[in-house]
């Protein structure tokens, strides 16, 4: 039997570069593999090769690890590829570079990459709201089922919230994955470098809170009633977390406090189920509209910190 | 008016010897629990050493708090301790206003100290003054009596007050304790409470007021085991019987019924001992009453169950502990009160269920089996769990054994480890198949120094709280909510360790060994035998040198090399090792000389094929057509013959060539290999037999091109040894040939560099084409590689 194993993190340390890819791919599909450095080196037409390189540089996607960023975007379901069609060859690369047909033969089976619906949605967030963009990206990282659960390891380890250096708590033999996880946490302002690498508990809680809101908005049916404990369990499962460490019931409680009545409704259960801490009569919730992401950043620190039990204990 | 007779007459009892309130003190005979003796030991210590002891005591309801204190008082008054000159002060806490406590305390002490100048402290109200008063009174008592037992009852009301108030109150107590500690006073200070376990309460104290907590000498939960409870029931029934029965009779209860009730009440406390006697007593009362109503001759298990559920409902509301389902509590309590063998089994099963909750770590847990191993004197029970786990992050299939050591009457202590370690070794030896990972865990609330445990890969402590939760996790009737509660300790105490253990401690062949890793193993062993110390990058270079660069060595291959047990990292250096599986295979083949493939596949299951394939690839074993596996034994002979052939070919200029360098390195490794262990030596010999024929061929070709010198060398090699010495080529001839070779090499090098100056980068084939145009031979691989090694050329990525 073939064993599938979790993938190591791609060597895509700098998540800033994701923005650049979203920007260029939003304009038009791009044959990403054909413009990678190794391909450009083999290109006979030096002038075109230099022009492509210059274009990549000006768009912030010229990196030695470009294929790694392509894997990352693919694994987060932000890009997909298809076989090239005639129109692809007459377009300028990314809207402003050399004509694609000048370096890719129309007879070749070149694959072009484009933004998926999720990618376009993330791009939209990027243009309007940086916080929302980062939160969505964190949500996508947290819920992806391909990579080693290193970020989860940090969240699930009680010691993470106390030690001066969380790097020692990541157990993996793959140093790239470990460094990547730390760099990503740093990008999301969850890990702060100083004397060691400390966790910013509040920011982690806010990011988790925002992820819960994204997950509910995206994957919970409107109009259907869910038990509070069922929501908590589902969120823990999809994020590969554990109810011992996280408490999404507290997140729901806070959502109830801040959201309009038109967004969600609470019901009592006749079976003595888990209820919201500040609303003991509510054990079931119906989501009727999109929960505003802003709640994750409006709520005060005490409210959001409740989401991580290991901070509370 | 006729006096109504008790319903208990039905059972020929003058009354029901249990109270519905469970609060009868001194009415029935007192049966001291076993742990009462611990309190008595402390009393003796205090009186003998004249020291202040602070003890945290969780006494059971009914049979404990009040009854224990009363019993202590009775025994002190009966002059049982301290030569008959002892005194006991018992006050309950009503609130955290120290003046209230001090007033009550003083009221009790006045008759005990007739000569004390009480007027000095009259009308004192400030906490500081009252603290001084209490301390002064205690000092006086301490010097007037041989023993002072000072009990503050209901100490747990503390938790109902804000943290600042708790802290203030505890600070006063701490100051009194510190003052008394400075003098030689025989005072035993007992803080007694009922809520939570003594350990939990101690943790709470630590959080609120660490300095006070650190002054606690001992903490103890006083509870009853089944035989003690049975004795109490029998004693009470005996005292009201109207008809003679056997001395220890518990009629009308059946043995099963009483045991069931004990288990159910135990479940409420969650410890291995009954510490809620009041609930037990209340149930006994109503069970008998209902037995009379229903005309039951004997009270059976089901009657007890029914009554308990009825009574428990009203008690749960005041319970502060876990909210586990009743069914789970029932089953857990019967396990807790069962044999240690049962408890061990449940803990191990709970562990397996914990693993399955770690979805980020394990894709599959198979081959689960548990076994009771041995009882080690005096009362440590060892059990083992075998399982195969498919580890998600690494795709390893790990065959593991988890050995559990639990002490029946408490926690495993440092000295116990000495007795446990040999049993672990025996258990591992007796394992029917090969084990990749062995873990020993011991149940204890203290961290032990495990350096002396040498026979397993890792040691894990399981706290008693975690143990209880693991037992709960093992129970099939556990609901999702139960699991959420019970997994907490597993998630916080065990899961983080598991992540590290499976990632870092499994250094064995637990998945297929790729050909690149095999190459690295060979390169590492040859280099090491040749005296080279390698870093990761240097190993990559050595691999390239020995085996060419047909496939790229990535970091993941180096990580696999370490993860599969072929190497370890010491600082930046990478040092060869042998995976446990290969050692085991070697042992087996030494013992049996030949083993069938099927047997080996079973032995190393689930990685049998990977182990066998790796052993074959490394030249450690050969498999014949009948599927019989044998050690490679004739390698040394073959290698010696190869060495004899190639050695004379390695003239000074040949040594400078790429093949020459390779040959020199291999010969050096072969020479040293004889001093190595079997496995590394065989790997070196295997590499020699694999590479030397090609090197020999290349050297010969090279020599043919460079002229007679090497031809002569070959001729010499073919000649008998005695002649060989005489026919060694003249120095002059060799010198000429070397110069010629060097000139040619220099020319070729110049040509390559000039081509690359204009072309920047080329593939090898393109370079060969360009050289051919310029009239050079196309066989330039060795020259190019030699230039790469000398850093004159760079390989483009």
Interface residues (C-beta under 8 A of the other chain):
Chain A: X3 X4 X5 X6 X8 X38 X41 X148 X149 X152 X153 X156 X157 X158 X159 X169 X171 X172 X173 X174 X175 X176 X229 X233 X237 X240 X242 X243 X244 X245 X274 X310
Chain B: X357 X359 X360 X363 X390 X392 X393 X394 X395 X397 X480 X481 X484 X487 X488 X490 X491 X492 X495 X496 X499 X500 X503 X504 X511 X555 X556 X559 X562 X563 X761 X796 X797
